[in-house]
């Protein structure tokens, strides 16, 4: 059955994959958009210029041809009319003029013998005086002075107009001492041709846009594929796969980047291998040294135990003059023995060979046993309800508790208060965790020391390089917490004193348990402090 937190993890993974996909395609999308915008701008500009040039050329050619024919007809037909023509004569001349190859409508205007205005129109329904703009009528009928630069009193004028969404060309001229004529030519065929041209240019622009998008896609694939391979290789390198290399082809910048990556990865692999070799040698040296020291230390420890018994004996067989030296030897032998055991434990953590022997443990009973074994009952207050259990390694929990409580007693002073509570697991957002707090009533930890309390061999004061401990206790406690999937924090309490807080997931038992042989090997390490 699927658990709710599994579904949440699946949803989070899907969102992460989606965001990763968006990040991957964002550069590709930008390249396509830029290519498309450049192509669109170029295509629209070219199409606009081509349309404008063709439009002016078509309209100018049609206009010039129509006006030239109209002018010629005015000179041939209208100029031949009598000075005071009749309406019939005007109508007949207008019909003849409209028969031109340009197929325009003609309207002639003059005054008859009675002084009345008469109009002859080739197409009365399509062309009337109202169709001629007043500004054009005024310009056509305005008489110009004749001089060296102007040989005619009247000139030909024209204007483009639109009626009922249809474009027209209107022109007019007056014959000296003769009628005034106007022509109206439809520009609808030219407008249709220009519309077809606009559609053609629009289609060409769309095709150019599509082509640019395809070209951008191809270019993006060419550029981004090596970048994607570089990203994958970088992730693999970050995951510790130092043998990752890129295939190099070509001589461009991306190929040079791939060569640089390969050289960097090769140098990194060599340096890491060298560091790992030196680190392994150091660990092996410490392990071998610690192991070799155990045999003479065992003999020395036996001798010091005999000496200590002699010191405590009532007979007083030890010379009082050498008694301080004997006690110093006993104390330093114990310290050296603890240091060797701690070094061996640290070596196991560094080598990754530390094992867990998991069991379901009642924390209140385990803490009580730890305190009782070290005779701390009078100096430690325990606030823990029975029944709070967790799956963990009892020996390693004892090491953690012994270090935290012993450190509090040594540097903070009694009473030391140990409390146990269960809280939601804030670190992983699921399940619950056991929180064990160890608080003393001492002066607390200096702020500049807090970040280093779990460092190996760290001394809070340079003037006191020697101490009764090995300098590895809190570091070993932290490593034991980490192997359980937990963590230890150090802080100062607002009420005074230092507080060490051990967060332990109640589900620590999900870690792989050890075999019996591993368990026996782990027990040989003893309770490191």
SVG drawing of the C-alpha trace seen along z (x, -y; Angstrom):
<svg xmlns="http://www.w3.org/2000/svg" viewBox="-31 -87 92 101">
<polyline fill="none" stroke="black" stroke-width="0.4" points="0.0,0.0 1.3,-3.5 2.1,-5.7 1.0,-9.4 4.7,-10.6 5.6,-8.4 2.9,-10.2 4.3,-13.5 7.8,-12.5 6.4,-11.4 4.7,-14.7 7.8,-16.7 9.9,-14.6 7.4,-15.3 7.5,-19.0 11.3,-18.9 11.4,-17.1 9.0,-19.6 11.1,-22.5 14.2,-20.8 12.5,-20.4 11.5,-24.1 15.0,-25.1 16.4,-22.9 14.0,-24.3 14.2,-27.9 17.4,-28.6 16.0,-26.7 12.8,-28.7 14.7,-32.0 16.8,-31.0 13.7,-30.1 11.9,-33.3 14.9,-35.5 15.3,-33.8 11.6,-34.1 11.5,-37.8 14.5,-38.6 13.0,-36.7 9.6,-38.3 11.1,-41.8 13.1,-41.2 10.2,-39.6 7.7,-42.3 10.1,-45.0 10.9,-43.5 7.3,-42.8 6.2,-46.3 8.8,-47.9 8.0,-45.6 4.3,-46.3 4.8,-50.0 7.0,-50.2 4.7,-48.0 1.7,-49.9 3.2,-53.2 4.4,-51.8 1.0,-50.2 -1.0,-53.3 1.4,-55.7 1.4,-53.8 -2.4,-53.5 -2.9,-57.1 -0.4,-58.5 -2.0,-56.5 -5.5,-57.5 -4.7,-61.2 -2.7,-61.2 -5.6,-59.8 -8.0,-62.2 -5.8,-65.2 -5.5,-64.0 -9.3,-63.6 -9.9,-67.0 -7.6,-68.5 -9.2,-66.5 -12.9,-66.4 -13.6,-69.1 -11.6,-71.8 -13.5,-71.1 -16.9,-72.1 -18.4,-75.5 -17.9,-78.2 -21.5,-77.9 -22.4,-74.2 -25.7,-72.6 -26.4,-69.8 -26.6,-67.3 -23.2,-68.4 -21.7,-68.0 -23.3,-64.6 -22.1,-63.4 -18.5,-64.6 -18.5,-63.0 -19.6,-59.6 -16.9,-59.8 -14.3,-60.6 -15.5,-57.8 -14.9,-55.3 -11.1,-55.5 -9.2,-52.4 -8.9,-53.5 -12.6,-53.0 -13.2,-56.1 -16.4,-58.1 -16.5,-61.6 -18.5,-64.7 -18.3,-67.9 -19.6,-71.3 -20.1,-74.6 -22.6,-77.5 -25.1,-77.6 -26.1,-80.7 -28.5,-81.7 -25.8,-81.6 -27.1,-78.5 -24.8,-75.7 -25.2,-72.6 -23.7,-69.2 -22.9,-66.3 -22.3,-63.0 -21.3,-59.6 -22.5,-57.8 -25.1,-59.9 -25.8,-57.3 -22.1,-56.7 -20.6,-60.1 -22.1,-63.4 -20.7,-66.8 -21.1,-65.7 -18.4,-63.0 -15.8,-65.6 -14.2,-67.1 -14.7,-70.8 -11.0,-71.5 -10.4,-69.8 -13.2,-71.8 -11.8,-75.0 -8.3,-74.2 -9.6,-73.1 -11.6,-76.3 -9.0,-78.7 -7.4,-80.7 -3.7,-81.1 -1.7,-84.1 0.2,-83.5 3.9,-84.3 7.3,-82.9 7.0,-80.0 3.3,-79.3 2.0,-79.0 -1.6,-77.9 -4.3,-79.5 -5.7,-76.2 -4.0,-73.0 -4.9,-69.4 -5.4,-68.3 -6.2,-64.9 -7.0,-63.3 -7.6,-59.8 -10.9,-59.2 -12.7,-56.3 -16.5,-55.7 -18.2,-52.6 -14.8,-51.0 -13.8,-51.4 -10.8,-53.5 -11.2,-56.0 -9.1,-58.4 -10.7,-61.8 -9.1,-64.3 -10.2,-67.5 -9.1,-70.2 -10.5,-73.3 -10.1,-74.1 -9.1,-77.7 -12.4,-79.4 -14.1,-76.0 -15.8,-73.5 -14.5,-72.0 -14.1,-68.3 -13.8,-65.7 -13.0,-62.0 -13.6,-59.2 -11.7,-56.0 -12.1,-53.0 -9.0,-51.7 -10.6,-48.5 -8.7,-46.1 -5.4,-47.6 -6.7,-47.3 -7.4,-43.6 -4.0,-43.1 -2.4,-44.9 -4.5,-42.7 -3.3,-39.6 0.3,-40.9 -0.3,-41.6 -1.6,-38.0 1.4,-36.7 3.8,-38.7 1.9,-37.7 2.2,-34.0 5.9,-34.5 6.3,-36.2 4.6,-33.3 6.7,-30.8 9.8,-32.8 8.7,-32.7 8.2,-29.0 11.5,-28.5 13.3,-30.6 11.7,-28.7 12.8,-25.4 16.3,-26.9 16.3,-28.1 15.3,-24.7 18.1,-23.1 20.6,-25.7 19.4,-25.3 19.8,-21.6 23.3,-22.0 24.3,-24.4 22.4,-23.0 23.1,-19.3 26.8,-19.7 25.7,-22.0 23.2,-19.4 25.9,-16.7 28.2,-19.0 25.5,-19.5 25.0,-15.8 28.7,-15.2 29.0,-17.9 26.2,-16.3 27.9,-12.9 31.2,-14.5 29.4,-16.1 28.0,-12.7 31.6,-11.4 32.0,-9.7 35.4,-11.2 36.0,-9.1 33.4,-11.1 34.7,-12.5 33.1,-14.2 33.5,-13.2 35.3,-16.1 34.7,-16.8 35.4,-19.9 37.4,-23.0 34.8,-25.5 34.3,-27.1 32.1,-24.2 34.8,-21.7 37.3,-23.8 35.0,-23.9 34.7,-20.1 38.5,-19.8 38.7,-22.1 36.2,-20.0 38.0,-16.8 41.3,-18.3 39.6,-19.6 38.0,-16.2 41.3,-14.4 43.2,-16.7 40.4,-16.4 40.5,-12.6 44.2,-12.6 44.1,-14.9 41.2,-13.1 43.0,-9.7 46.1,-11.2 44.3,-12.6 42.3,-9.3 45.6,-7.4 47.2,-9.7 44.0,-9.6 43.9,-5.9 47.6,-5.7 46.9,-8.0 43.9,-6.0 45.9,-2.7 48.8,-4.2 46.5,-5.4 44.7,-2.0 48.0,-0.1 49.6,-2.3 46.5,-2.0 46.4,1.7 50.1,2.1 49.8,-0.1 47.0,2.0 49.4,4.9 52.0,2.9 49.2,0.8 47.4,3.9 50.6,4.8 51.2,1.3 47.5,1.1 47.9,4.3 51.0,2.9 49.3,-0.4 46.4,1.4 48.7,3.2 50.4,0.0 47.0,-1.6 46.1,1.2 49.3,0.7 48.5,-3.0 45.1,-2.3 46.3,0.5 46.4,-0.3 49.9,1.1 51.4,-1.9 54.1,0.1 54.7,-2.7 57.3,-5.3 55.5,-8.6 58.2,-10.4 57.2,-8.5 53.5,-8.3 52.7,-11.4 54.7,-10.0 52.9,-6.7 49.5,-8.4 50.5,-10.4 51.6,-7.3 48.3,-5.6 46.3,-8.6 48.3,-9.1 48.1,-5.4 44.3,-5.5 44.3,-8.6 46.5,-7.0 44.4,-3.9 41.2,-6.0 43.0,-7.9 44.0,-4.7 40.5,-3.3 39.1,-6.6 41.6,-6.7 40.5,-3.2 36.9,-4.2 37.5,-7.3 39.5,-5.2 36.4,-2.9 34.2,-5.9 36.7,-7.4 37.0,-4.0 33.2,-3.6 33.5,-0.3 31.5,-1.3 28.6,1.1 25.2,0.8 23.9,3.6 20.2,2.6 17.8,3.4 14.5,1.9 15.6,0.0 13.6,-1.7 15.4,-5.0 14.7,-5.7 16.1,-2.3 19.2,-2.8 19.9,-6.3 19.5,-5.0 21.9,-2.1 24.5,-4.6 24.2,-6.9 24.3,-4.0 27.3,-2.3 29.4,-5.5 28.0,-6.3 26.5,-9.6 23.1,-9.0 23.6,-11.8 24.7,-14.3 22.2,-13.7 18.5,-14.4 16.5,-12.3 13.2,-13.4 12.2,-10.5 9.0,-8.5 9.2,-4.8 7.8,-3.4 9.6,-5.7 11.5,-3.3 13.6,-3.6 15.5,-1.1 19.2,-1.8 22.5,-0.4 22.6,-0.3 26.4,-0.4 26.7,-3.4 23.9,-5.2 25.8,-4.6 28.9,-6.2 26.8,-9.2 25.2,-9.6 28.5,-9.0 30.2,-11.7 27.4,-14.3 26.7,-13.7 30.4,-13.4 31.2,-16.6 28.4,-18.4 29.6,-17.2 33.3,-18.0 32.8,-21.5 29.4,-22.6 29.0,-21.1 26.0,-19.4 23.2,-19.1 23.0,-17.9 19.4,-17.5 18.7,-14.8 15.2,-15.0 13.6,-12.8 10.7,-13.8 9.1,-12.8 8.6,-15.4 7.7,-15.5 10.7,-14.9 11.5,-18.5 14.5,-17.3 12.6,-15.0 9.1,-16.3 7.7,-12.9 7.5,-10.5 8.7,-11.4 12.0,-11.7 13.3,-11.3 15.0,-14.4 17.4,-13.8 18.6,-17.1 21.5,-17.3 21.7,-20.6 24.2,-21.7 24.3,-24.7 27.7,-26.0 29.0,-29.1 28.0,-27.9 30.0,-27.7 31.7,-30.8 30.2,-32.0 33.4,-31.6 33.8,-28.0 30.3,-26.8 31.0,-26.2 34.0,-24.0 32.8,-21.9 32.5,-18.8 35.9,-19.3 38.5,-16.7 41.2,-17.7 39.8,-21.2 40.9,-23.1 38.8,-26.1 41.9,-27.7 45.3,-27.6 46.9,-28.0 45.5,-24.7 46.7,-22.2 46.4,-19.3 43.2,-18.1 42.0,-15.0 40.0,-13.9 41.3,-12.8 39.6,-15.6 37.7,-13.1 34.7,-12.4 32.2,-14.9 33.4,-14.1 32.8,-10.4 29.4,-11.2 28.5,-13.1 29.7,-10.3 27.6,-7.8 24.6,-10.1 25.1,-10.5 25.3,-6.7 21.9,-6.4 20.6,-9.1 20.5,-11.7 22.3,-14.8 23.6,-16.6 23.4,-20.4 25.1,-22.6 23.8,-25.8 23.6,-28.0 20.4,-28.0 18.7,-31.4 18.5,-30.3 22.3,-29.7 24.4,-26.7 25.1,-24.7 22.5,-22.4 23.4,-19.5 20.5,-18.2 20.5,-14.7 17.9,-14.2 17.3,-10.6 14.7,-9.3 12.5,-6.7 12.8,-4.9 16.6,-4.6 16.0,-0.9 15.5,-1.2 19.3,-1.2 20.8,2.2 21.5,4.3 24.8,6.1 25.5,9.8 26.6,11.5 30.3,11.4 30.0,7.6 28.3,7.3 31.1,9.1 33.7,7.0 31.8,3.8 31.7,4.9 35.5,5.4 35.8,1.6 34.6,1.0 32.8,-2.1 34.8,-5.0 34.7,-8.2"/>
</svg>
